[in-house]
Structure formats: C-alpha cells, structure tokens
C-alpha cells in the first residue's frame, strides 16, 4: 500500500477483542489524526521532553509548567486539555535519561484509562509508545494495551511513520 507523507493510511483491519475495544494501525503522521482524538505519549517525571516525538508534543501543545504543576509521578498520567482533545503524558520514568519498565508503562496506561472513562474519551491516537528512544518491545506493549483497554469501548490508533520519512517529518515539525 502506498503512503503519502502526512496522510494516514490504514495498514490493517480493526481487531475486535472483548467488548468494543479496538486497536488500529496506520502509516502516517500522528499529528494528522482527527482533531478530537486524544493523544498520548511517554515522558519523564521531570517533563523535560528534549528528544524524540516528545519534542514535537512540547512544541505543539506547550504547557510544560501546567504539566509540572500537576505533580504526577512515575506510573501516573498528566493531562492537558487542548481544543477538543485531551493530550496524555504517560509518566514512565523519573528522569529523561532513564528507561521505563513495562510495569511503569502499564501503571501509566491504567491511570490514562481511568481519565478516559471519566471524561468520555473513546479514541486515542498514539505513536508506538515506549518503543522509540525508550526501547521497550512493541509486541509486549501491544499486549499490554489489549490487557488494559479490552473491557472498554476505547479505540486506539497506532501511528507509524514510513521509515525513510521519519527523519523528514521530525525536521519539518521542528521548523514550524
């Protein structure tokens, strides 16, 4: 299937599990998702966001002080409300230089799920959380997503950039 940079292209069919939980995979720019989808990604407790996709979140949604004021710790989820969406910051480690664990990611996902259920969020778009610079294993993270969200009606869309385009898109967002 061909892709055009910046436009999401479905690369699978939705998988039904228990309840109406869904996990979709698309190739494209995460920030091209529908404007009312919640977004989520992993950060450190110090809210540094100095590398990877976190830099793009910091630039696009600002609010570092707002995040810090929430005083969230590892295993929790800080939240910004921007226009028609929530932006979730999964706190998976203390410092930006550390690596998360599957357990810290799972706890953060549980916290995000609680907020989603209370706030009526039914769609979340994410990158392959924890699997870029944080080096977790996607197969394990995908299983974790299913375990955490399977008894909900929340659809999660996982965005992956075409390999060669990843660097280009990151540079384009840095210039904006």
VENNORWO-V967071 format. One record per residue. N is the residue number from 1. RES is the residue in one letter. PSI is psi in whole degrees, -180 to 180 (999 if undefined). D_FIRST is the distance of its C-alpha to the first C-alpha in Angstrom with 1 decimal. Layout:
n=[N/N]
res=[RES/RES]
psi=[PSI/PSI]
d_first=[D_FIRST/D_FIRST]
This chain:
n=[1/2/3/4/5/6/7/8/9/10/11/12/13/14/15/16/17/18/19/20/21/22/23/24/25/26/27/28/29/30/31/32/33/34/35/36/37/38/39/40/41/42/43/44/45/46/47/48/49/50/51/52/53/54/55/56/57/58/59/60/61/62/63/64/65/66/67/68/69/70/71/72/73/74/75/76/77/78/79/80/81/82/83/84/85/86/87/88/89/90/91/92/93/94/95/96/97/98/99/100/101/102/103/104/105/106/107/108/109/110/111/112/113/114/115/116/117/118/119/120/121/122/123/124/125/126/127/128/129/130/131/132/133/134/135/136/137/138/139/140/141/142/143/144/145/146/147/148/149/150/151/152/153/154/155/156/157/158/159/160/161/162/163/164/165/166/167/168/169/170/171/172/173/174/175/176]
res=[X/X/X/X/X/X/X/X/X/X/X/X/X/X/X/X/X/X/X/X/X/X/X/X/X/X/X/X/X/X/X/X/X/X/X/X/X/X/X/X/X/X/X/X/X/X/X/X/X/X/X/X/X/X/X/X/X/X/X/X/X/X/X/X/X/X/X/X/X/X/X/X/X/X/X/X/X/X/X/X/X/X/X/X/X/X/X/X/X/X/X/X/X/X/X/X/X/X/X/X/X/X/X/X/X/X/X/X/X/X/X/X/X/X/X/X/X/X/X/X/X/X/X/X/X/X/X/X/X/X/X/X/X/X/X/X/X/X/X/X/X/X/X/X/X/X/X/X/X/X/X/X/X/X/X/X/X/X/X/X/X/X/X/X/X/X/X/X/X/X/X/X/X/X/X/X]
psi=[133/155/151/130/132/-15/133/138/125/134/7/178/149/145/122/135/-144/156/-141/24/139/146/119/150/133/155/125/-177/123/-38/2/3/164/143/-17/6/139/156/152/148/170/141/175/161/-29/-2/34/-46/56/3/162/-154/-21/-33/-41/-39/-44/-42/-42/-41/-7/-146/22/-43/-39/-40/-46/-38/-22/-15/47/150/177/133/0/180/121/153/135/145/120/115/-119/16/158/143/118/133/100/117/105/-3/163/-52/153/-28/-9/173/145/170/163/-36/-44/-36/-45/-45/-41/-40/-39/-42/-42/-43/-44/-45/-43/-46/-40/-30/1/22/128/-4/127/133/135/157/-175/79/136/-1/0/-110/-26/-16/25/166/122/-42/-42/-39/-42/-42/-39/-44/-44/-44/-41/-40/-2/-25/28/177/30/128/130/127/123/120/133/135/149/137/-50/-22/-15/-50/-41/-47/-42/-44/-40/-44/-31/-32/-23/999]
d_first=[0.0/3.8/6.6/10.2/12.9/14.9/12.8/11.5/8.1/8.8/7.5/10.5/13.4/16.6/19.1/22.7/25.5/29.0/29.9/27.0/25.4/21.6/19.2/15.7/13.1/11.0/9.7/12.1/15.8/18.1/20.5/18.3/18.8/21.2/24.7/26.4/24.3/26.4/25.2/26.3/26.6/29.2/32.2/35.7/38.9/40.1/37.2/36.8/33.0/33.3/30.1/26.4/24.8/28.3/29.3/26.9/28.1/31.7/31.2/29.4/31.6/34.8/37.3/38.1/41.7/40.8/38.8/41.8/44.2/42.6/43.8/41.1/41.2/38.9/37.5/37.5/35.2/36.2/35.0/34.8/34.6/32.9/32.8/31.2/29.7/31.0/29.8/30.5/31.7/31.9/34.9/34.1/36.6/39.9/39.2/36.1/37.0/36.8/34.0/33.5/34.0/32.1/35.3/35.4/31.7/32.5/35.6/33.8/31.2/34.1/35.8/32.7/32.4/36.0/35.6/32.6/34.7/37.7/35.8/33.6/30.3/27.6/24.4/23.8/20.9/21.1/19.7/20.0/23.7/26.2/23.8/23.6/27.1/28.7/27.3/27.2/25.1/21.9/22.5/26.0/25.1/22.6/25.5/27.8/25.8/26.0/29.7/30.5/28.7/28.7/31.8/30.6/28.5/26.5/22.8/21.3/17.9/16.9/15.2/13.9/13.5/11.3/14.1/15.3/15.3/17.4/20.7/20.1/19.5/22.5/24.6/23.7/24.8/27.9/29.0/28.8]
